[in-house]
Amino acid sequence: MKNYSWLILNILVLNVIFAVSVFAQGGGPVPDPSASGAVPIDGGISFLAAAGIAYGAKKLYDKRNTQQ
């Protein structure tokens, strides 16, 4: 039982150390939205939503056809 308590204590200490080091990191540079390399987010989200709707429609279509 003593070995397990030391193991748990070591894991907790390591988690605290790593968590503190993650929060201590500084933020990166702020990207310039007017730069020519900026990628619009709304186009990708629209594509993913359309793909999800199409996938759901196909699954529904396949489910209705296999029940008959």
VOBA-1610 file (N, C-alpha, C; in pm, whole numbers, padded with zeros to 5 digits, always signed):
BEGIN
Met+00082-00120+00000Met+00000+00000+00000Met+00086+00125+00000Lys+00202+00116+00063Lys+00291+00231+00071Lys+00341+00271-00068Asn+00368+00171-00152Asn+00417+00200-00287Asn+00311+00272-00371Tyr+00184+00233-00353Tyr+00078+00297-00428Tyr+00060+00443-00386Ser+00073+00469-00258Ser+00057+00607-00213Ser+00170+00695-00266Trp+00292+00642-00271Trp+00403+00720-00330Trp+00383+00741-00479Leu+00331+00641-00546Leu+00304+00653-00690Leu+00198+00761-00715Ile+00092+00756-00638Ile-00014+00856-00655Ile+00037+00994-00621Leu+00115+01007-00516Leu+00172+01136-00479Leu+00264+01189-00589Asn+00348+01103-00646Asn+00437+01145-00754Asn+00359+01189-00877Ile+00254+01117-00911Ile+00173+01154-01026Ile+00105+01290-01003Leu+00053+01311-00884Leu-00010+01440-00854Leu+00089+01555-00860Val+00209+01534-00807Val+00312+01640-00809Val+00352+01670-00954Leu+00370+01568-01034Leu+00407+01590-01175Leu+00295+01662-01250Asn+00171+01627-01222Asn+00060+01697-01287Asn+00057+01844-01250Val+00082+01875-01125Val+00084+02015-01083Val+00198+02089-01149Ile+00315+02027-01157Ile+00431+02092-01220Ile+00402+02120-01368Phe+00347+02021-01438Phe+00319+02041-01580Phe+00208+02144-01601Ala+00108+02143-01515Ala+00000+02240-01529Ala+00050+02382-01508Val+00138+02402-01411Val+00193+02535-01386Val+00280+02579-01503Ser+00356+02488-01561Ser+00441+02526-01674Ser+00358+02559-01797Val+00245+02495-01814Val+00159+02525-01928Val+00097+02663-01913Phe+00050+02696-01794Phe-00011+02826-01771Phe+00092+02937-01771Ala+00220+02904-01750Ala+00323+03007-01744Ala+00370+03050-01883Gln+00330+02980-01986Gln+00374+03013-02121Gln+00312+03143-02167Gly+00390+03223-02234Gly+00340+03348-02288Gly+00264+03324-02417Gly+00178+03416-02451Gly+00102+03404-02574Gly+00190+03435-02695Gly+00150+03384-02806Gly+00223+03408-02929Gly+00188+03543-02988Pro+00247+03576-03100Pro+00216+03704-03164Pro+00072+03703-03218Val+00010+03818-03215Val-00126+03831-03265Val-00120+03841-03418Pro-00192+03752-03488Pro-00187+03757-03634Pro-00258+03881-03688Asp-00206+03932-03798Asp-00264+04049-03863Asp-00376+04002-03955Pro-00501+04039-03928Pro-00612+03990-04013Pro-00610+04047-04154Ser-00539+04156-04174Ser-00534+04213-04308Ser-00423+04151-04393Ala-00347+04059-04336Ala-00238+03995-04411Ala-00298+03905-04520Ser-00225+03888-04629Ser-00275+03810-04741Ser-00282+03661-04710Gly-00211+03616-04609Gly-00212+03474-04574Gly-00322+03436-04477Ala-00408+03530-04440Ala-00515+03501-04344Ala-00620+03412-04410Val-00666+03310-04336Val-00765+03216-04388Val-00897+03241-04317Pro-01005+03262-04393Pro-01135+03284-04328Pro-01186+03155-04263Ile-01237+03166-04144Ile-01285+03049-04071Ile-01424+03009-04119Asp-01506+03104-04157Asp-01644+03074-04191Asp-01658+02980-04310Gly-01567+02982-04404Gly-01575+02891-04518Gly-01558+02747-04477Gly-01464+02720-04389Gly-01441+02583-04343Gly-01555+02530-04260Ile-01611+02615-04175Ile-01723+02572-04091Ile-01846+02544-04177Ser-01869+02625-04279Ser-01982+02601-04369Ser-01965+02468-04442Phe-01844+02439-04487Phe-01817+02314-04557Phe-01841+02195-04464Leu-01792+02204-04338Leu-01812+02095-04244Leu-01960+02075-04212Ala-02035+02183-04198Ala-02179+02171-04171Ala-02250+02107-04290Ala-02216+02147-04412Ala-02278+02089-04531Ala-02242+01941-04544Ala-02118+01906-04513Ala-02077+01766-04520Ala-02150+01684-04415Gly-02170+01739-04296Gly-02243+01669-04191Gly-02388+01647-04227Ile-02450+01746-04288Ile-02590+01732-04330Ile-02601+01628-04441Ala-02508+01630-04535Ala-02510+01531-04643Ala-02488+01390-04589Tyr-02397+01375-04495Tyr-02371+01244-04436Tyr-02494+01194-04360Gly-02557+01280-04284Gly-02678+01242-04212Gly-02791+01205-04305Ala-02806+01279-04415Ala-02911+01248-04512Ala-02886+01113-04577Lys-02761+01082-04609Lys-02729+00952-04669Lys-02756+00839-04571Lys-02719+00858-04445Lys-02745+00755-04344Lys-02895+00732-04328Leu-02972+00840-04327Leu-03118+00828-04316Leu-03176+00758-04438Tyr-03126+00792-04556Tyr-03171+00729-04681Tyr-03139+00579-04679Asp-03016+00544-04639Asp-02977+00403-04633Asp-03060+00327-04530Lys-03088+00389-04416Lys-03167+00322-04312Lys-03309+00297-04359Arg-03368+00390-04430Arg-03506+00371-04480Arg-03511+00265-04588Asn-03408+00256-04672Asn-03408+00158-04779Asn-03383+00017-04729Thr-03310-00002-04621Thr-03282-00136-04571Thr-03400-00191-04490Gln-03490-00107-04441Gln-03604-00153-04364Gln-03713-00212-04453Gln-03719-00177-04577Gln-03825-00224-04666Gln-03802-00361-04717
//
